[in-house]
């Protein structure tokens, strides 16, 4: 079974692919998506200067398109636009990390409650169980890019089950910002695979365990926040 899954391990969904489809069909989105994915995949690390001329050449696009994409990324807190200095990949601090994870905990507990009100929830969780198997393989193989993508995609895909585009876009944005927080240290913050906790969350959802799944999600995200805070304290 494991070999079959390894053979089926495909490239995990990038952050940009999980944005609403109506935003995809434009040159501006193409450039925005390429920069976003390079940042969340840790190709462009926090603090990296983003030079407009280099981006124009790499993306084969106009300077106005690059500026528009950087402006959108700055709005999303993925890029910083500094007067007289230019654009840089955003470097989150301890306060921002605390704020983002507090919001995620509150939001994702609400998502658990909303999911449990769906009449056909158990039958819709199959693809998420398969995603967890993919996440486990990526983690065990040391494939950091696909592992982080799948960790984030798990949380976004849970929200997508609710068919709420605003909530999905908000979750995708928060997960992208969480990726930056991990990238500050250039190493995973987990000693063990998050897939185990993800599976526990799915099992509790499938069983309709409302109080326990909310508590488990809170513990899961709170643990991530605590490990990041410890690393901020050590730096």
Secondary structure, DSSP 8 states (H G I E B T S, - for coil): -HHHHHHT------GGGGS-GGGSSSHHHHHHHHHHHHHHTTSS-TT-EE-HHHHHHHHT--HHHHHHHHHHHHHTTSEEEETTTEEEE----HHHHHHHHHHHHHHHHHHHHHHTT-TTTGGG-HHHHHHHHHHHHHHHTT-HHHHHHHHHHHHHHHHHTTT-HHHHHHHHHHHHHHHHHHHTTTS-S-SS-THHHHHHHHHHHHHT-HHHHHHHHHHHHHHHHHHHHHHHHH-
